[in-house]
Amino acid sequence: MKWFRRGREKDAPPATENAPGCQHVVLLPHWDLPENMGQEKLANSFTCQVCGARFSPDEAQRLRETEAERLRA
């Protein structure tokens, strides 16, 4: 159930342990405060929709900057 995912997200393995072939193209933002929802620059973390890897905002930014290069490879 999606309603009870919050506790499991913290136990998710680091990005390097998830699907080694995943390109992490679809990153979903997560916010701690409801009033920040919808403002991507205020997201506290990002999750890859494909493999479930979690990333900090800085890591997500780096992944987005190199997305085109990774997809070409």
All heavy atoms as a GROMACS GRO file, in nm:
protein
  586
    1MET      N    1   0.084  -0.119   0.000
    1MET     CA    2   0.000   0.000   0.000
    1MET      C    3   0.088   0.125   0.000
    1MET      O    4   0.184   0.132   0.074
    1MET     CB    5  -0.089   0.003   0.123
    1MET     CG    6  -0.190  -0.109   0.128
    1MET     SD    7  -0.281  -0.096   0.282
    1MET     CE    8  -0.442  -0.068   0.216
    2LYS      N    9   0.054   0.221  -0.077
    2LYS     CA   10   0.132   0.343  -0.086
    2LYS      C   11   0.122   0.428   0.041
    2LYS      O   12   0.211   0.505   0.069
    2LYS     CB   13   0.086   0.425  -0.206
    2LYS     CG   14   0.123   0.363  -0.337
    2LYS     CD   15   0.085   0.452  -0.450
    2LYS     CE   16   0.125   0.389  -0.581
    2LYS     NZ   17   0.096   0.472  -0.694
    3TRP      N   18   0.018   0.410   0.119
    3TRP     CA   19   0.000   0.495   0.237
    3TRP      C   20   0.105   0.469   0.343
    3TRP      O   21   0.136   0.555   0.422
    3TRP     CB   22  -0.139   0.473   0.298
    3TRP     CG   23  -0.247   0.498   0.201
    3TRP    CD1   24  -0.274   0.614   0.136
    3TRP    CD2   25  -0.343   0.404   0.156
    3TRP    NE1   26  -0.381   0.599   0.053
    3TRP    CE2   27  -0.426   0.469   0.064
    3TRP    CE3   28  -0.368   0.271   0.184
    3TRP    CZ2   29  -0.532   0.406   0.001
    3TRP    CZ3   30  -0.473   0.209   0.122
    3TRP    CH2   31  -0.553   0.277   0.031
    4PHE      N   32   0.161   0.352   0.346
    4PHE     CA   33   0.254   0.315   0.452
    4PHE      C   34   0.398   0.301   0.402
    4PHE      O   35   0.476   0.227   0.458
    4PHE     CB   36   0.208   0.184   0.518
    4PHE     CG   37   0.072   0.195   0.578
    4PHE    CD1   38  -0.036   0.131   0.519
    4PHE    CD2   39   0.051   0.270   0.691
    4PHE    CE1   40  -0.161   0.140   0.572
    4PHE    CE2   41  -0.075   0.282   0.746
    4PHE     CZ   42  -0.182   0.216   0.687
    5ARG      N   43   0.435   0.374   0.302
    5ARG     CA   44   0.568   0.362   0.243
    5ARG      C   45   0.673   0.444   0.316
    5ARG      O   46   0.790   0.416   0.306
    5ARG     CB   47   0.563   0.406   0.097
    5ARG     CG   48   0.479   0.315   0.012
    5ARG     CD   49   0.473   0.363  -0.128
    5ARG     NE   50   0.601   0.336  -0.192
    5ARG     CZ   51   0.634   0.378  -0.309
    5ARG    NH1   52   0.552   0.452  -0.378
    5ARG    NH2   53   0.750   0.349  -0.361
    6ARG      N   54   0.637   0.543   0.392
    6ARG     CA   55   0.732   0.635   0.450
    6ARG      C   56   0.841   0.562   0.531
    6ARG      O   57   0.958   0.592   0.518
    6ARG     CB   58   0.661   0.737   0.537
    6ARG     CG   59   0.754   0.845   0.586
    6ARG     CD   60   0.676   0.952   0.660
    6ARG     NE   61   0.760   1.063   0.689
    6ARG     CZ   62   0.767   1.174   0.620
    6ARG    NH1   63   0.690   1.189   0.516
    6ARG    NH2   64   0.846   1.271   0.654
    7GLY      N   65   0.805   0.468   0.614
    7GLY     CA   66   0.902   0.395   0.693
    7GLY      C   67   0.996   0.310   0.610
    7GLY      O   68   1.114   0.297   0.641
    8ARG      N   69   0.948   0.253   0.503
    8ARG     CA   70   1.030   0.167   0.419
    8ARG      C   71   1.128   0.247   0.335
    8ARG      O   72   1.234   0.197   0.299
    8ARG     CB   73   0.943   0.082   0.328
    8ARG     CG   74   0.868  -0.024   0.404
    8ARG     CD   75   0.796  -0.114   0.309
    8ARG     NE   76   0.690  -0.038   0.244
    8ARG     CZ   77   0.632  -0.075   0.132
    8ARG    NH1   78   0.668  -0.185   0.073
    8ARG    NH2   79   0.536  -0.003   0.079
    9GLU      N   80   1.098   0.371   0.302
    9GLU     CA   81   1.186   0.451   0.218
    9GLU      C   82   1.321   0.472   0.284
    9GLU      O   83   1.423   0.472   0.219
    9GLU     CB   84   1.122   0.586   0.185
    9GLU     CG   85   1.003   0.574   0.094
    9GLU     CD   86   0.932   0.705   0.074
    9GLU    OE1   87   0.970   0.804   0.138
    9GLU    OE2   88   0.836   0.708  -0.004
   10LYS      N   89   1.323   0.490   0.416
   10LYS     CA   90   1.449   0.512   0.486
   10LYS      C   91   1.534   0.386   0.487
   10LYS      O   92   1.655   0.392   0.499
   10LYS     CB   93   1.421   0.558   0.628
   10LYS     CG   94   1.360   0.696   0.633
   10LYS     CD   95   1.333   0.740   0.773
   10LYS     CE   96   1.265   0.878   0.771
   10LYS     NZ   97   1.230   0.923   0.904
   11ASP      N   98   1.473   0.269   0.474
   11ASP     CA   99   1.545   0.143   0.475
   11ASP      C  100   1.587   0.100   0.336
   11ASP      O  101   1.648  -0.006   0.321
   11ASP     CB  102   1.457   0.033   0.536
   11ASP     CG  103   1.424   0.062   0.681
   11ASP    OD1  104   1.506   0.130   0.747
   11ASP    OD2  105   1.318   0.018   0.728
   12ALA      N  106   1.557   0.179   0.235
   12ALA     CA  107   1.592   0.142   0.098
   12ALA      C  108   1.743   0.137   0.082
   12ALA      O  109   1.815   0.218   0.139
   12ALA     CB  110   1.534   0.244   0.000
   13PRO      N  111   1.795   0.040   0.008
   13PRO     CA  112   1.939   0.030  -0.012
   13PRO      C  113   1.992   0.150  -0.090
   13PRO      O  114   1.918   0.214  -0.163
   13PRO     CB  115   1.956  -0.100  -0.091
   13PRO     CG  116   1.822  -0.134  -0.141
   13PRO     CD  117   1.721  -0.063  -0.059
   14PRO      N  118   2.119   0.182  -0.074
   14PRO     CA  119   2.177   0.294  -0.149
   14PRO      C  120   2.166   0.272  -0.299
   14PRO      O  121   2.150   0.159  -0.345
   14PRO     CB  122   2.324   0.294  -0.106
   14PRO     CG  123   2.331   0.210   0.016
   14PRO     CD  124   2.213   0.119   0.015
   15ALA      N  125   2.180   0.378  -0.375
   15ALA     CA  126   2.162   0.374  -0.520
   15ALA      C  127   2.254   0.272  -0.586
   15ALA      O  128   2.216   0.209  -0.683
   15ALA     CB  129   2.188   0.512  -0.578
   16THR      N  130   2.374   0.253  -0.536
   16THR     CA  131   2.469   0.163  -0.600
   16THR      C  132   2.426   0.017  -0.591
   16THR      O  133   2.469  -0.065  -0.671
   16THR     CB  134   2.609   0.178  -0.538
   16THR    OG1  135   2.598   0.156  -0.397
   16THR    CG2  136   2.666   0.314  -0.566
   17GLU      N  137   2.341  -0.017  -0.494
   17GLU     CA  138   2.298  -0.156  -0.478
   17GLU      C  139   2.174  -0.189  -0.560
   17GLU      O  140   2.136  -0.304  -0.572
   17GLU     CB  141   2.268  -0.184  -0.330
   17GLU     CG  142   2.392  -0.177  -0.243
   17GLU     CD  143   2.360  -0.202  -0.098
   17GLU    OE1  144   2.248  -0.250  -0.069
   17GLU    OE2  145   2.445  -0.174  -0.014
   18ASN      N  146   2.108  -0.090  -0.614
   18ASN     CA  147   1.987  -0.112  -0.694
   18ASN      C  148   2.022  -0.126  -0.840
   18ASN      O  149   2.110  -0.060  -0.889
   18ASN     CB  150   1.889   0.006  -0.676
   18ASN     CG  151   1.828   0.008  -0.540
   18ASN    OD1  152   1.797  -0.096  -0.483
   18ASN    ND2  153   1.812   0.126  -0.485
   19ALA      N  154   1.952  -0.213  -0.910
   19ALA     CA  155   1.961  -0.235  -1.055
   19ALA      C  156   2.080  -0.167  -1.120
   19ALA      O  157   2.072  -0.054  -1.161
   19ALA     CB  158   1.832  -0.187  -1.119
   20PRO      N  159   2.194  -0.235  -1.128
   20PRO     CA  160   2.315  -0.173  -1.182
   20PRO      C  161   2.298  -0.117  -1.322
   20PRO      O  162   2.368  -0.025  -1.359
   20PRO     CB  163   2.419  -0.284  -1.178
   20PRO     CG  164   2.349  -0.408  -1.138
   20PRO     CD  165   2.212  -0.374  -1.094
   21GLY      N  166   2.205  -0.170  -1.403
   21GLY     CA  167   2.186  -0.122  -1.538
   21GLY      C  168   2.087  -0.007  -1.550
   21GLY      O  169   2.067   0.046  -1.657
   22CYS      N  170   2.026   0.034  -1.440
   22CYS     CA  171   1.926   0.141  -1.443
   22CYS      C  172   1.993   0.276  -1.472
   22CYS      O  173   2.097   0.308  -1.417
   22CYS     CB  174   1.851   0.147  -1.309
   22CYS     SG  175   1.719   0.270  -1.310
   23GLN      N  176   1.931   0.354  -1.558
   23GLN     CA  177   1.984   0.485  -1.595
   23GLN      C  178   1.931   0.597  -1.504
   23GLN      O  179   1.972   0.712  -1.518
   23GLN     CB  180   1.950   0.516  -1.741
   23GLN     CG  181   2.014   0.422  -1.839
   23GLN     CD  182   2.165   0.433  -1.838
   23GLN    OE1  183   2.219   0.542  -1.831
   23GLN    NE2  184   2.233   0.321  -1.842
   24HIS      N  185   1.838   0.566  -1.414
   24HIS     CA  186   1.780   0.664  -1.320
   24HIS      C  187   1.727   0.788  -1.395
   24HIS      O  188   1.764   0.900  -1.366
   24HIS     CB  189   1.882   0.707  -1.214
   24HIS     CG  190   1.949   0.593  -1.145
   24HIS    ND1  191   1.880   0.497  -1.076
   24HIS    CD2  192   2.080   0.559  -1.136
   24HIS    CE1  193   1.965   0.410  -1.027
   24HIS    NE2  194   2.086   0.444  -1.062
   25VAL      N  195   1.641   0.764  -1.492
   25VAL     CA  196   1.588   0.873  -1.574
   25VAL      C  197   1.463   0.934  -1.511
   25VAL      O  198   1.446   1.056  -1.513
   25VAL     CB  199   1.557   0.822  -1.717
   25VAL    CG1  200   1.496   0.933  -1.800
   25VAL    CG2  201   1.683   0.770  -1.782
   26VAL      N  202   1.377   0.854  -1.451
   26VAL     CA  203   1.252   0.904  -1.393
   26VAL      C  204   1.272   0.922  -1.244
   26VAL      O  205   1.265   0.826  -1.166
   26VAL     CB  206   1.135   0.808  -1.421
   26VAL    CG1  207   1.006   0.865  -1.367
   26VAL    CG2  208   1.123   0.779  -1.569
   27LEU      N  209   1.299   1.045  -1.201
   27LEU     CA  210   1.322   1.075  -1.059
   27LEU      C  211   1.200   1.146  -1.001
   27LEU      O  212   1.160   1.252  -1.051
   27LEU     CB  213   1.446   1.161  -1.043
   27LEU     CG  214   1.577   1.099  -1.092
   27LEU    CD1  215   1.692   1.197  -1.078
   27LEU    CD2  216   1.607   0.970  -1.016
   28LEU      N  217   1.144   1.088  -0.896
   28LEU     CA  218   1.027   1.145  -0.831
   28LEU      C  219   1.068   1.217  -0.703
   28LEU      O  220   1.135   1.159  -0.618
   28LEU     CB  221   0.928   1.034  -0.796
   28LEU     CG  222   0.882   0.947  -0.912
   28LEU    CD1  223   0.795   0.833  -0.860
   28LEU    CD2  224   0.805   1.030  -1.012
   29PRO      N  225   1.029   1.344  -0.689
   29PRO     CA  226   1.066   1.420  -0.569
   29PRO      C  227   0.982   1.380  -0.448
   29PRO      O  228   0.868   1.336  -0.461
   29PRO     CB  229   1.038   1.565  -0.609
   29PRO     CG  230   0.934   1.555  -0.715
   29PRO     CD  231   0.957   1.426  -0.786
   30HIS      N  232   1.042   1.396  -0.328
   30HIS     CA  233   0.972   1.371  -0.202
   30HIS      C  234   0.998   1.490  -0.110
   30HIS      O  235   1.109   1.541  -0.103
   30HIS     CB  236   1.023   1.243  -0.135
   30HIS     CG  237   0.997   1.121  -0.215
   30HIS    ND1  238   0.878   1.054  -0.210
   30HIS    CD2  239   1.075   1.054  -0.303
   30HIS    CE1  240   0.884   0.951  -0.291
   30HIS    NE2  241   1.001   0.949  -0.350
   31TRP      N  242   0.893   1.534  -0.041
   31TRP     CA  243   0.902   1.647   0.048
   31TRP      C  244   0.869   1.606   0.191
   31TRP      O  245   0.786   1.519   0.213
   31TRP     CB  246   0.803   1.756   0.006
   31TRP     CG  247   0.828   1.809  -0.131
   31TRP    CD1  248   0.908   1.914  -0.165
   31TRP    CD2  249   0.773   1.762  -0.254
   31TRP    NE1  250   0.906   1.933  -0.300
   31TRP    CE2  251   0.823   1.841  -0.358
   31TRP    CE3  252   0.685   1.659  -0.286
   31TRP    CZ2  253   0.790   1.823  -0.491
   31TRP    CZ3  254   0.652   1.639  -0.418
   31TRP    CH2  255   0.704   1.722  -0.519
   32ASP      N  256   0.933   1.670   0.289
   32ASP     CA  257   0.901   1.644   0.430
   32ASP      C  258   0.783   1.728   0.476
   32ASP      O  259   0.707   1.685   0.562
   32ASP     CB  260   1.022   1.675   0.519
   32ASP     CG  261   1.127   1.565   0.512
   32ASP    OD1  262   1.093   1.454   0.466
   32ASP    OD2  263   1.240   1.590   0.554
   33LEU      N  264   0.768   1.846   0.420
   33LEU     CA  265   0.661   1.936   0.462
   33LEU      C  266   0.555   1.949   0.353
   33LEU      O  267   0.588   1.974   0.237
   33LEU     CB  268   0.718   2.075   0.494
   33LEU     CG  269   0.826   2.078   0.602
   33LEU    CD1  270   0.888   2.217   0.611
   33LEU    CD2  271   0.767   2.036   0.736
   34PRO      N  272   0.429   1.934   0.389
   34PRO     CA  273   0.322   1.943   0.288
   34PRO      C  274   0.319   2.077   0.214
   34PRO      O  275   0.286   2.081   0.096
   34PRO     CB  276   0.194   1.923   0.368
   34PRO     CG  277   0.234   1.867   0.498
   34PRO     CD  278   0.377   1.903   0.520
   35GLU      N  279   0.354   2.184   0.282
   35GLU     CA  280   0.349   2.316   0.216
   35GLU      C  281   0.456   2.331   0.108
   35GLU      O  282   0.448   2.420   0.024
   35GLU     CB  283   0.359   2.430   0.318
   35GLU     CG  284   0.480   2.427   0.405
   35GLU     CD  285   0.459   2.352   0.536
   35GLU    OE1  286   0.361   2.280   0.554
   35GLU    OE2  287   0.546   2.366   0.622
   36ASN      N  288   0.557   2.244   0.108
   36ASN     CA  289   0.662   2.249   0.005
   36ASN      C  290   0.627   2.166  -0.118
   36ASN      O  291   0.695   2.178  -0.220
   36ASN     CB  292   0.794   2.197   0.063
   36ASN     CG  293   0.851   2.290   0.167
   36ASN    OD1  294   0.810   2.404   0.179
   36ASN    ND2  295   0.945   2.240   0.244
   37MET      N  296   0.524   2.085  -0.111
   37MET     CA  297   0.489   1.997  -0.222
   37MET      C  298   0.463   2.077  -0.350
   37MET      O  299   0.400   2.183  -0.346
   37MET     CB  300   0.367   1.914  -0.187
   37MET     CG  301   0.399   1.809  -0.083
   37MET     SD  302   0.260   1.705  -0.045
   37MET     CE  303   0.267   1.596  -0.186
   38GLY      N  304   0.514   2.026  -0.458
   38GLY     CA  305   0.499   2.092  -0.587
   38GLY      C  306   0.615   2.183  -0.621
   38GLY      O  307   0.629   2.224  -0.736
   39GLN      N  308   0.699   2.213  -0.524
   39GLN     CA  309   0.816   2.298  -0.548
   39GLN      C  310   0.939   2.208  -0.548
   39GLN      O  311   0.994   2.175  -0.443
   39GLN     CB  312   0.827   2.404  -0.439
   39GLN     CG  313   0.707   2.496  -0.435
   39GLN     CD  314   0.720   2.598  -0.325
   39GLN    OE1  315   0.828   2.648  -0.300
   39GLN    NE2  316   0.609   2.628  -0.259
   40GLU      N  317   0.980   2.168  -0.665
   40GLU     CA  318   1.087   2.070  -0.676
   40GLU      C  319   1.218   2.115  -0.611
   40GLU      O  320   1.293   2.035  -0.558
   40GLU     CB  321   1.110   2.035  -0.823
   40GLU     CG  322   1.188   1.907  -0.839
   40GLU     CD  323   1.181   1.852  -0.977
   40GLU    OE1  324   1.070   1.820  -1.024
   40GLU    OE2  325   1.288   1.840  -1.039
   41LYS      N  326   1.244   2.244  -0.611
   41LYS     CA  327   1.369   2.292  -0.550
   41LYS      C  328   1.368   2.274  -0.397
   41LYS      O  329   1.473   2.279  -0.334
   41LYS     CB  330   1.394   2.438  -0.586
   41LYS     CG  331   1.291   2.533  -0.530
   41LYS     CD  332   1.318   2.675  -0.572
   41LYS     CE  333   1.210   2.765  -0.513
   41LYS     NZ  334   1.227   2.902  -0.554
   42LEU      N  335   1.251   2.250  -0.337
   42LEU     CA  336   1.240   2.228  -0.193
   42LEU      C  337   1.227   2.079  -0.157
   42LEU      O  338   1.206   2.046  -0.041
   42LEU     CB  339   1.121   2.306  -0.136
   42LEU     CG  340   1.127   2.458  -0.152
   42LEU    CD1  341   1.001   2.522  -0.098
   42LEU    CD2  342   1.250   2.514  -0.082
   43ALA      N  343   1.242   1.991  -0.254
   43ALA     CA  344   1.233   1.847  -0.228
   43ALA      C  345   1.352   1.802  -0.143
   43ALA      O  346   1.464   1.852  -0.159
   43ALA     CB  347   1.231   1.769  -0.359
   44ASN      N  348   1.327   1.709  -0.051
   44ASN     CA  349   1.432   1.660   0.038
   44ASN      C  350   1.506   1.540  -0.019
   44ASN      O  351   1.620   1.514   0.017
   44ASN     CB  352   1.371   1.620   0.173
   44ASN     CG  353   1.319   1.740   0.245
   44ASN    OD1  354   1.270   1.834   0.184
   44ASN    ND2  355   1.330   1.739   0.375
   45SER      N  356   1.439   1.465  -0.107
   45SER     CA  357   1.503   1.350  -0.170
   45SER      C  358   1.429   1.317  -0.299
   45SER      O  359   1.320   1.368  -0.324
   45SER     CB  360   1.503   1.230  -0.076
   45SER     OG  361   1.371   1.188  -0.051
   46PHE      N  362   1.492   1.232  -0.378
   46PHE     CA  363   1.434   1.187  -0.504
   46PHE      C  364   1.446   1.036  -0.511
   46PHE      O  365   1.545   0.979  -0.466
   46PHE     CB  366   1.507   1.251  -0.623
   46PHE     CG  367   1.485   1.398  -0.633
   46PHE    CD1  368   1.556   1.487  -0.555
   46PHE    CD2  369   1.392   1.449  -0.722
   46PHE    CE1  370   1.536   1.623  -0.564
   46PHE    CE2  371   1.371   1.585  -0.732
   46PHE     CZ  372   1.442   1.673  -0.652
   47THR      N  373   1.346   0.970  -0.571
   47THR     CA  374   1.346   0.826  -0.586
   47THR      C  375   1.335   0.791  -0.734
   47THR      O  376   1.252   0.848  -0.805
   47THR     CB  377   1.228   0.762  -0.511
   47THR    OG1  378   1.236   0.799  -0.374
   47THR    CG2  379   1.229   0.612  -0.522
   48CYS      N  380   1.418   0.698  -0.778
   48CYS     CA  381   1.408   0.648  -0.916
   48CYS      C  382   1.284   0.560  -0.924
   48CYS      O  383   1.270   0.464  -0.849
   48CYS     CB  384   1.533   0.569  -0.952
   48CYS     SG  385   1.526   0.497  -1.117
   49GLN      N  386   1.196   0.593  -1.015
   49GLN     CA  387   1.072   0.517  -1.029
   49GLN      C  388   1.097   0.376  -1.082
   49GLN      O  389   1.020   0.286  -1.056
   49GLN     CB  390   0.975   0.591  -1.120
   49GLN     CG  391   0.837   0.529  -1.125
   49GLN     CD  392   0.741   0.609  -1.209
   49GLN    OE1  393   0.779   0.699  -1.283
   49GLN    NE2  394   0.614   0.579  -1.198
   50VAL      N  395   1.206   0.356  -1.153
   50VAL     CA  396   1.235   0.226  -1.213
   50VAL      C  397   1.292   0.127  -1.112
   50VAL      O  398   1.242   0.018  -1.096
   50VAL     CB  399   1.331   0.242  -1.333
   50VAL    CG1  400   1.368   0.109  -1.392
   50VAL    CG2  401   1.270   0.333  -1.437
   51CYS      N  402   1.398   0.167  -1.040
   51CYS     CA  403   1.467   0.072  -0.951
   51CYS      C  404   1.447   0.101  -0.803
   51CYS      O  405   1.484   0.021  -0.720
   51CYS     CB  406   1.616   0.068  -0.984
   51CYS     SG  407   1.705   0.217  -0.937
   52GLY      N  408   1.393   0.219  -0.769
   52GLY     CA  409   1.368   0.251  -0.629
   52GLY      C  410   1.485   0.314  -0.556
   52GLY      O  411   1.479   0.336  -0.435
   53ALA      N  412   1.595   0.344  -0.625
   53ALA     CA  413   1.711   0.406  -0.562
   53ALA      C  414   1.674   0.546  -0.514
   53ALA      O  415   1.597   0.616  -0.579
   53ALA     CB  416   1.827   0.412  -0.660
   54ARG      N  417   1.731   0.585  -0.399
   54ARG     CA  418   1.704   0.718  -0.344
   54ARG      C  419   1.827   0.806  -0.360
   54ARG      O  420   1.940   0.760  -0.345
   54ARG     CB  421   1.666   0.708  -0.198
   54ARG     CG  422   1.531   0.641  -0.180
   54ARG     CD  423   1.485   0.640  -0.036
   54ARG     NE  424   1.476   0.770   0.026
   54ARG     CZ  425   1.372   0.850   0.016
   54ARG    NH1  426   1.268   0.816  -0.055
   54ARG    NH2  427   1.371   0.968   0.077
   55PHE      N  428   1.802   0.934  -0.392
   55PHE     CA  429   1.910   1.029  -0.416
   55PHE      C  430   1.884   1.159  -0.341
   55PHE      O  431   1.769   1.200  -0.324
   55PHE     CB  432   1.920   1.061  -0.566
   55PHE     CG  433   1.945   0.940  -0.650
   55PHE    CD1  434   1.841   0.876  -0.713
   55PHE    CD2  435   2.073   0.891  -0.666
   55PHE    CE1  436   1.863   0.763  -0.790
   55PHE    CE2  437   2.096   0.778  -0.743
   55PHE     CZ  438   1.991   0.715  -0.806
   56SER      N  439   1.992   1.223  -0.301
   56SER     CA  440   1.982   1.356  -0.242
   56SER      C  441   1.951   1.456  -0.354
   56SER      O  442   1.969   1.424  -0.473
   56SER     CB  443   2.114   1.392  -0.173
   56SER     OG  444   2.214   1.416  -0.270
   57PRO      N  445   1.910   1.577  -0.321
   57PRO     CA  446   1.885   1.677  -0.426
   57PRO      C  447   2.008   1.704  -0.513
   57PRO      O  448   1.996   1.721  -0.634
   57PRO     CB  449   1.842   1.802  -0.348
   57PRO     CG  450   1.781   1.747  -0.222
   57PRO     CD  451   1.865   1.626  -0.190
   58ASP      N  452   2.127   1.705  -0.452
   58ASP     CA  453   2.249   1.728  -0.530
   58ASP      C  454   2.276   1.614  -0.627
   58ASP      O  455   2.313   1.636  -0.743
   58ASP     CB  456   2.370   1.745  -0.437
   58ASP     CG  457   2.362   1.874  -0.356
   58ASP    OD1  458   2.297   1.969  -0.402
   58ASP    OD2  459   2.423   1.877  -0.248
   59GLU      N  460   2.258   1.491  -0.581
   59GLU     CA  461   2.278   1.375  -0.668
   59GLU      C  462   2.177   1.376  -0.782
   59GLU      O  463   2.212   1.346  -0.896
   59GLU     CB  464   2.264   1.246  -0.588
   59GLU     CG  465   2.375   1.221  -0.488
   59GLU     CD  466   2.347   1.104  -0.398
   59GLU    OE1  467   2.230   1.083  -0.360
   59GLU    OE2  468   2.442   1.031  -0.367
   60ALA      N  469   2.052   1.409  -0.752
   60ALA     CA  470   1.948   1.414  -0.855
   60ALA      C  471   1.982   1.519  -0.960
   60ALA      O  472   1.964   1.496  -1.080
   60ALA     CB  473   1.813   1.443  -0.792
   61GLN      N  474   2.034   1.632  -0.916
   61GLN     CA  475   2.072   1.738  -1.010
   61GLN      C  476   2.183   1.690  -1.103
   61GLN      O  477   2.178   1.711  -1.224
   61GLN     CB  478   2.116   1.863  -0.935
   61GLN     CG  479   2.156   1.979  -1.024
   61GLN     CD  480   2.041   2.029  -1.110
   61GLN    OE1  481   1.926   2.027  -1.068
   61GLN    NE2  482   2.072   2.073  -1.229
   62ARG      N  483   2.283   1.621  -1.046
   62ARG     CA  484   2.393   1.568  -1.128
   62ARG      C  485   2.343   1.463  -1.227
   62ARG      O  486   2.386   1.460  -1.342
   62ARG     CB  487   2.502   1.508  -1.039
   62ARG     CG  488   2.599   1.614  -0.991
   62ARG     CD  489   2.713   1.555  -0.913
   62ARG     NE  490   2.682   1.588  -0.773
   62ARG     CZ  491   2.684   1.504  -0.672
   62ARG    NH1  492   2.720   1.380  -0.690
   62ARG    NH2  493   2.652   1.543  -0.551
   63LEU      N  494   2.250   1.379  -1.183
   63LEU     CA  495   2.193   1.278  -1.273
   63LEU      C  496   2.118   1.344  -1.388
   63LEU      O  497   2.126   1.300  -1.503
   63LEU     CB  498   2.100   1.184  -1.197
   63LEU     CG  499   2.168   1.080  -1.110
   63LEU    CD1  500   2.065   1.011  -1.021
   63LEU    CD2  501   2.241   0.979  -1.196
   64ARG      N  502   2.045   1.448  -1.359
   64ARG     CA  503   1.969   1.518  -1.464
   64ARG      C  504   2.061   1.589  -1.562
   64ARG      O  505   2.032   1.598  -1.680
   64ARG     CB  506   1.870   1.615  -1.402
   64ARG     CG  507   1.755   1.540  -1.338
   64ARG     CD  508   1.652   1.631  -1.283
   64ARG     NE  509   1.536   1.553  -1.240
   64ARG     CZ  510   1.449   1.595  -1.153
   64ARG    NH1  511   1.461   1.714  -1.100
   64ARG    NH2  512   1.347   1.518  -1.119
   65GLU      N  513   2.173   1.641  -1.511
   65GLU     CA  514   2.267   1.711  -1.599
   65GLU      C  515   2.336   1.614  -1.696
   65GLU      O  516   2.372   1.652  -1.807
   65GLU     CB  517   2.372   1.784  -1.516
   65GLU     CG  518   2.316   1.905  -1.442
   65GLU     CD  519   2.415   1.964  -1.344
   65GLU    OE1  520   2.525   1.907  -1.324
   65GLU    OE2  521   2.380   2.067  -1.284
   66THR      N  522   2.355   1.489  -1.654
   66THR     CA  523   2.426   1.392  -1.737
   66THR      C  524   2.330   1.292  -1.803
   66THR      O  525   2.376   1.195  -1.864
   66THR     CB  526   2.529   1.314  -1.653
   66THR    OG1  527   2.460   1.244  -1.549
   66THR    CG2  528   2.632   1.407  -1.593
   67GLU      N  529   2.202   1.317  -1.795
   67GLU     CA  530   2.102   1.224  -1.846
   67GLU      C  531   2.120   1.194  -1.995
   67GLU      O  532   2.118   1.077  -2.036
   67GLU     CB  533   1.962   1.280  -1.821
   67GLU     CG  534   1.849   1.190  -1.859
   67GLU     CD  535   1.716   1.249  -1.818
   67GLU    OE1  536   1.702   1.297  -1.705
   67GLU    OE2  537   1.626   1.248  -1.904
   68ALA      N  538   2.138   1.295  -2.076
   68ALA     CA  539   2.150   1.275  -2.222
   68ALA      C  540   2.272   1.189  -2.255
   68ALA      O  541   2.264   1.099  -2.338
   68ALA     CB  542   2.159   1.409  -2.292
   69GLU      N  543   2.384   1.215  -2.187
   69GLU     CA  544   2.505   1.138  -2.212
   69GLU      C  545   2.486   0.992  -2.173
   69GLU      O  546   2.529   0.902  -2.244
   69GLU     CB  547   2.622   1.196  -2.133
   69GLU     CG  548   2.659   1.336  -2.172
   69GLU     CD  549   2.755   1.400  -2.073
   69GLU    OE1  550   2.815   1.326  -1.991
   69GLU    OE2  551   2.770   1.521  -2.077
   70ARG      N  552   2.422   0.967  -2.059
   70ARG     CA  553   2.402   0.830  -2.012
   70ARG      C  554   2.308   0.753  -2.103
   70ARG      O  555   2.325   0.635  -2.126
   70ARG     CB  556   2.348   0.831  -1.868
   70ARG     CG  557   2.454   0.874  -1.768
   70ARG     CD  558   2.404   0.869  -1.624
   70ARG     NE  559   2.306   0.975  -1.601
   70ARG     CZ  560   2.179   0.954  -1.568
   70ARG    NH1  561   2.133   0.834  -1.553
   70ARG    NH2  562   2.098   1.056  -1.549
   71LEU      N  563   2.207   0.820  -2.156
   71LEU     CA  564   2.113   0.752  -2.244
   71LEU      C  565   2.174   0.718  -2.380
   71LEU      O  566   2.138   0.620  -2.442
   71LEU     CB  567   1.987   0.837  -2.264
   71LEU     CG  568   1.896   0.846  -2.142
   71LEU    CD1  569   1.781   0.942  -2.169
   71LEU    CD2  570   1.843   0.710  -2.104
   72ARG      N  571   2.268   0.801  -2.426
   72ARG     CA  572   2.336   0.772  -2.553
   72ARG      C  573   2.428   0.652  -2.542
   72ARG      O  574   2.448   0.580  -2.639
   72ARG     CB  575   2.418   0.893  -2.597
   72ARG     CG  576   2.338   0.988  -2.680
   72ARG     CD  577   2.424   1.097  -2.734
   72ARG     NE  578   2.380   1.219  -2.666
   72ARG     CZ  579   2.456   1.314  -2.618
   72ARG    NH1  580   2.586   1.305  -2.630
   72ARG    NH2  581   2.407   1.418  -2.558
   73ALA      N  582   2.483   0.630  -2.424
   73ALA     CA  583   2.582   0.521  -2.405
   73ALA      C  584   2.517   0.385  -2.409
   73ALA      O  585   2.403   0.362  -2.398
   73ALA     CB  586   2.654   0.539  -2.272
   0.00000   0.00000   0.00000
